[in-house]
Amino acid sequence: MATCAISFRIRNSSMKRSILILLLLLLLATMVVFTFILLNKEEKKDAADAKKNIPSKKDSINEWKAPDINSLQSGETGSLIRYGHDLIANTAKYLGPKGTVAAITNGMNCQNCHLEAGAKSFGNSFAGVASSYPMFRNRSGVIESIEFRVNDCLQRSLNGKMIDSTSKEMRAMVAYLKWIGKDVQSKQRPKGTGIVEIPFIDRMADTAKGRIVYMKTCITCHAANGQGVYNKDSSEYTYPPLWGKNSYNTGAGLFRITRFAAYVKYNMPFGKASAAVPQLTDEEAWDVAAFVNSQPRPVKMFKQDWPDITKKAIDYPYGPYADTFSISQHKYGPFAPIDKARKEMAKR
């Protein structure tokens, strides 16, 4: 009898352990499924966020429209704004190697990157400049004024020098930037502002594939050697160089391939692509961005950049980093693992 009781207790204990293990397994499975659902939802949200600023083919009613430069009245203010517009549209005429004001830039124009002098929606437009600045930026680690930002572009994208913040040229460009965004409310960024993000691809961007894309779609304007096309008197570029001594340097925003890929996705080939009707796939955009930014260009480091390395852009190809990913992955991807690690770090 005692033996039977002992045997029953053993079986009962074993059964309890089995039930407990089963419950633990069910709990674990539930947690795994729940985590998967959350991650999947987050990935879908990220993808949706990346495209939420893009107008549909049928509906672009909320898309930002630049004011008409021809609507400006005559007078001192109108003349200053027009001069600012001309400085951005034809920067090299005034500040390029043959500049009438100063010879301090590489010959590119601001509108080579900011299409239609920043008036083209989704073409790296100036829609949100007046409403956003002064603004804190992680790259500099300070609150930047519009003047600061203009000089930053002159030094980086135009591989040049700063101009006096009180000069007529600076005052004119600032006046234009404030005028073009005059209808945007403070701290608002309407549809069409700046550069639109595109989703990450799940692999490293491929420079070899990118070269094929370049030779197929880009050489007409930028030439097979990437040196662009001058105007008739060689005073400025009709189509800018994408690499070489006269192109943007390694400190420029477009040297980050997330910026370059997004820019070409919705704007290139020039005259054919638009945000509503892109000509390149996401993968083609990433690959051609990798190819272009793998080519030689002026090297210019800005030691003050990214003072807080935890805020450093995930595609900035120079260390140090707050993570353990390689320089190569930071330059060419895949970027999703870096982005995920950053988000987890932020949560912790």
Buried (B, 14 or more C-beta within 10 A) or exposed (E): EEEEEEEEEEEEEEEEEEEEEEEEEEEEEEEEEEEEEEEEEEBEEBBEEBEEBBBEEEEBEEBBEBEEBEEBEEEEEBBBBBBBBBBBBBBBBBBBBBBEBBBBBBBBBBBBBBBBBBBBBBBBBBBBBBBBBEBEBEBBBEEBBBBBBBBBBBBBBBBBEBBEBEEBBBBBBBBBBBBBBEBBEEEEBBBBBBBBBBBBBEEBBBBEBBBBBBEEBBEEBBBEEBBBEBEEEEBBBEBBBBBBEBBBBBBBBBBBBBBBBBBBBBBBBBEEBBBBEBBBEBBBBBBBBBBBBBBEBBEBEBEEBBEEEEBBBBBBBBEEBBBEBEEEBBBBBBBBBBBBBBEEEEEE
